[in-house]
Amino acid sequence: MSGILDLLSSDLGKTIINGVSGSTGNDQNKTSSVLTMALPVLMKAMERNASTPQGAQGLMGALNSKHDGSILDNLGGLFGGGVDDNVKVDGAKILGHVLGSKQQGVQQVIGQKAGIDAGSVGDILKVAAPILMGVLGKQARQNNVSSENQLTGMLGGMLGGNKTSNEQSFLESILDADGDGSIIDDVAGMVLGGSKKKGGLGGLLGGLFGK
């Protein structure tokens, strides 16, 4: 199973980055940085939420219905005439559900590292969240995911399976961010500590945060 960051470096990922960048009016490189940081964080939050039966049931329901992957079949149409407001509203709901009270803090941490304001991070994530759900829905269909264990296994696999403790700590720390800024340097140090090995989440995030 390919990881979420492999997706971003694929042709589909480039289409998503270009489309999100164009539709939100943000610089392409900054959009790419935001998505590279944010998508693993969103998936980690989903993995956390899916660790309860209720959370897993809710996510399974969404992936089996509205977010079955069909959004990926017409990305040209999605980005072509400007992203439909319904998609953004849906994205805002997904973010609220997945991140809850952590949303502002997460957006601030990512924004400071990507060199972009938290509001723009929010705009990018509102468009990206339904696409991410579509990616998960498609994976779930392809892998015949039908149980809670299979769902958390799929999320873990796309996050890179056996992550190093540095990567794990990074994702946990960002999710626990309260937006006061004090956590940011600790998080960067943590990730940089794990960036010696190439590839994987640590390598990519280490490279990003090492700027």
Solvent accessible surface area in square Angstrom, and as a share of the most:
residue,aa,sasa,rsa
1,M,123,0.55
2,S,62,0.40
3,G,14,0.14
4,I,2,0.01
5,L,16,0.08
6,D,84,0.44
7,L,25,0.13
8,L,12,0.06
9,S,77,0.50
10,S,44,0.28
11,D,117,0.60
12,L,60,0.30
13,G,0,0.00
14,K,109,0.46
15,T,59,0.34
16,I,6,0.03
17,I,15,0.07
18,N,74,0.38
19,G,10,0.09
20,V,0,0.00
21,S,10,0.07
22,G,61,0.59
23,S,33,0.21
24,T,31,0.18
25,G,70,0.67
26,N,24,0.12
27,D,79,0.41
28,Q,96,0.43
29,N,118,0.61
30,K,80,0.34
31,T,0,0.00
32,S,34,0.22
33,S,11,0.07
34,V,0,0.00
35,L,0,0.00
36,T,13,0.07
37,M,1,0.01
38,A,0,0.00
39,L,8,0.04
40,P,0,0.00
41,V,0,0.00
42,L,2,0.01
43,M,0,0.00
44,K,11,0.05
45,A,4,0.03
46,M,3,0.01
47,E,33,0.15
48,R,87,0.32
49,N,50,0.26
50,A,3,0.03
51,S,84,0.54
52,T,69,0.40
53,P,94,0.59
54,Q,152,0.68
55,G,20,0.20
56,A,0,0.00
57,Q,131,0.58
58,G,45,0.43
59,L,19,0.09
60,M,23,0.10
61,G,38,0.36
62,A,28,0.22
63,L,3,0.01
64,N,104,0.53
65,S,72,0.47
66,K,139,0.59
67,H,18,0.08
68,D,41,0.21
69,G,2,0.02
70,S,62,0.40
71,I,45,0.23
72,L,19,0.10
73,D,109,0.56
74,N,96,0.49
75,L,11,0.06
76,G,57,0.55
77,G,45,0.43
78,L,23,0.12
79,F,32,0.13
80,G,63,0.61
81,G,79,0.76
82,G,46,0.44
83,V,12,0.07
84,D,75,0.39
85,D,102,0.53
86,N,114,0.58
87,V,26,0.15
88,K,66,0.28
89,V,81,0.46
90,D,19,0.10
91,G,0,0.00
92,A,40,0.31
93,K,138,0.58
94,I,15,0.08
95,L,0,0.00
96,G,34,0.33
97,H,141,0.63
98,V,15,0.09
99,L,8,0.04
100,G,39,0.38
101,S,113,0.73
102,K,68,0.29
103,Q,36,0.16
104,Q,113,0.50
105,G,4,0.04
106,V,1,0.01
107,Q,9,0.04
108,Q,66,0.29
109,V,1,0.01
110,I,0,0.00
111,G,2,0.02
112,Q,107,0.48
113,K,60,0.25
114,A,13,0.10
115,G,47,0.45
116,I,27,0.14
117,D,90,0.47
118,A,26,0.20
119,G,47,0.45
120,S,19,0.12
121,V,0,0.00
122,G,5,0.05
123,D,66,0.34
124,I,0,0.00
125,L,1,0.00
126,K,63,0.27
127,V,0,0.00
128,A,3,0.02
129,A,0,0.00
130,P,3,0.02
131,I,3,0.02
132,L,3,0.01
133,M,9,0.04
134,G,0,0.00
135,V,10,0.06
136,L,0,0.00
137,G,0,0.00
138,K,67,0.28
139,Q,26,0.12
140,A,7,0.05
141,R,138,0.50
142,Q,123,0.54
143,N,67,0.34
144,N,120,0.61
145,V,15,0.08
146,S,88,0.57
147,S,47,0.30
148,E,76,0.34
149,N,127,0.65
150,Q,83,0.37
151,L,0,0.00
152,T,39,0.23
153,G,45,0.44
154,M,4,0.02
155,L,0,0.00
156,G,13,0.13
157,G,29,0.28
158,M,3,0.01
159,L,5,0.03
160,G,50,0.49
161,G,38,0.36
162,N,156,0.80
163,K,39,0.17
164,T,47,0.27
165,S,88,0.57
166,N,47,0.24
167,E,8,0.03
168,Q,62,0.27
169,S,39,0.25
170,F,0,0.00
171,L,0,0.00
172,E,52,0.23
173,S,18,0.12
174,I,0,0.00
175,L,3,0.02
176,D,76,0.39
177,A,2,0.02
178,D,108,0.56
179,G,14,0.13
180,D,96,0.50
181,G,24,0.24
182,S,81,0.52
183,I,33,0.17
184,I,11,0.06
185,D,108,0.56
186,D,87,0.45
187,V,2,0.01
188,A,10,0.08
189,G,42,0.40
190,M,59,0.27
191,V,3,0.02
192,L,72,0.36
193,G,41,0.39
194,G,9,0.09
195,S,35,0.22
196,K,177,0.75
197,K,92,0.39
198,K,195,0.83
199,G,46,0.44
200,G,49,0.47
201,L,12,0.06
202,G,1,0.01
203,G,17,0.16
204,L,79,0.39
205,L,0,0.00
206,G,2,0.02
207,G,50,0.48
208,L,27,0.13
209,F,10,0.04
210,G,45,0.44
211,K,186,0.79
